[in-house]
Amino acid sequence: MFLVTELIALLAANLILTQALGTSTLFIAAGSRKNLVGTAVVITIFTTAGSLAAYIIQRELPEKYSYLTLLFYTLSVGILYVILLSALYFISRKGFEKTRKYIHLSAYNCAVMGTLFTITEKAQNDASFMTLKSFFLAGLSSGAGFIIAALILTAAYRKLNSAKVPASFRGFPAMLVYLGIISMAVYALR
């Protein structure tokens, strides 16, 4: 059940925070299957590798400097971003051109940063969670949660953007209501 609650929390954060910037990674991913696969894979890479970096940061950062956690998380995601782009560029320039948009959309996605803080909070509350394996599995499951959320949105995307939905309600408002209903249904299962 933890995965489902985390999925809803990450989904809500992703939709609310990125809409303010005029773009939503999840809506872009839900728009086509090709975008869904590319975005989901890259976000899973970022959540998993970022979680491993979060583990190292939590182990090595002295308690008196804990206020720098956000800075170190941002730096680690930035370094991962540069490494992933550079590796793709040197491996295949054609592949780089096709896939770089997924890396740009995914690097500082709320799902990635939210995962790092969620995992850290869980480790602070439960010392047995403070293992490399736990951080790795939590990052991987967050990526899987994003994939599930994108699949749920993909299932409803066309119907909520069809002519049957009133024009003023079509798109983002309809998706928020849809996600709210899904969230309440999942929350009731707790």
N, C-alpha and C positions, 0 to 999 in steps of 0.2 A: 504494500500500500504506500510505502515511502516514495517509491518511484512515481506513482500516480500523482501524489501531492506535489512532488518536486516538478513534475511535468506541467501541472497547472500553474504553479508559481512562476516557473521560467517562461511559460507561454504568455501569461499575463504581463510579466515584466517586459518581455520582448515586444509585445504589441503596443503597450502603453508608451514605453520609452522611445521606441524607434518611430512611432507615428509622429512624435513631435518634430522629428527631423525630416518628415515627409516621405519616409520610405519604411517598409516593413519587410524584413528578410523572410519572414514566414509567408507573407502574401506573395512575394516574388517566387518563393519555392513552390507554393501551392498553385501558381499560375500554369506551370507545365511540368510534366514528368521529368524532363531533362534537367530543368532547374532544381527540382526536388531532389533528385539523386546527387547532383553535384554539390548543392548546398548542404545536404544532410551528411555527406561523407566528410566534407571539409569541417563542418561544425563538430562532428564527432572527433576528428583529428585534433582540433583545437581544445575541446573539452578534456580529452584524454591526456594529451601532452601538457596542457595547462595544469591539470590536476597533479601530474607528476612534479611540475615546477612548484606548485603550491605546497606540496609535501616537503620539498627541499627548503623552501622559504620558511615554512613553519618550524622545521627542525633546526635551522641555522640562525634565524633571526632572534636575537635576544629579546626577552619580554619588554625591556624598557624602550625598545624601538618598534614596538608593535604598531604604532601609529603610521609607520612607513609601509605597512602591508599592501595597501592599495597601490602605492608607487611601484613596489616590487612586482606585484601581479601584472600591472600594466606593462612594465618593462619586459617581463617574461613573455607575455603575449606578443609584444612588439618584436622581440627577438625571434620568436617562433614564426611570426608573420614574414620577417625578412628571410629566415632560413628556408621556409616553404616556397616563397617566391623565387629565391635564388636557385634552389634545387630544381624546381620545375623549369626554370629558364635554361639551366645548363643541361638538363636531361633531354628536353625536347622543346624547341622554340615554338613549334606548331601547337604542341600540347599546352604550352604556356599561354598562348593567345586564347585558346579555348577555355581554359580553366581559371585564369587569373581573376575573373569577375567573382567566382565563388569564394576565393580567398579574401578579396576586398570586402565582400558582403559579410563574411563570417568572422573575421579577426576580432573585431571589438563589438560583436553582437552581445546583447544582454544575456543570452543563454550561456555564453562562454564565461563572462565575468561573474554572472550569478552563480554558476556552478562552482567556481573557485571559492566564493564566499560561503556558499551553502555547505560545501565539504569542510571548510575550515571551521565553521561554527559547529558542525556535527562532531568534528574531532576534538574541539575544545570542551564539548559537553560529555563526550564519551572517550576516555583515554585509550580504550581498546581499538578505536577506529584509527588511531594515529599510526598506521602502517602504510608502507608503499603500496601493498596490494589493495588495501581498502580505498586509498585515494584513486588508484588506477581504475578499479571497478566502478567507483562512484562517477568518475569522469566518463567512462564508457557508457554507463547506464544513462547519464544525462544526455549524451549524444543520441542514444537510442530513444530517449524520451522526446527529443526534438524531432526525430524521424516519425515517431507515432503522432505527435502533434501536427506535423506537416501532412501526414496521411489523412488525419481527421479533417483538416482544413481542405485538402484536395478533394475529399469526398463531397464536400458541400459547396466548394468554390463556384462551380458552374451554376448550380441551382440558386445560390444566393445572389448571383450577378445576372440572373436571367430577366427577361422582360416581365415575368410574372410578379416580380418584386417591385413595389413602387420606387420610382426613380430617386426620390429623396432618401429612401432607406437602403437602397442598393449599395453593395460594396462594403466598406468598412463598418458602418453602423449595423448592418445585418450580421456581419461576421462577429462583432462584439456581443450581440444578443445570442447568437448561436453558441459562442464560446462560453458565455455566462450560463446557458442552460446545460451545456456539457459539463461545466465545472460543478454546478449544483448536483447533477446526477452522480458524478464521480465522488463528490464530497459526501453524498448520502450513503455511499457504499462503505464508508469508514465505519 
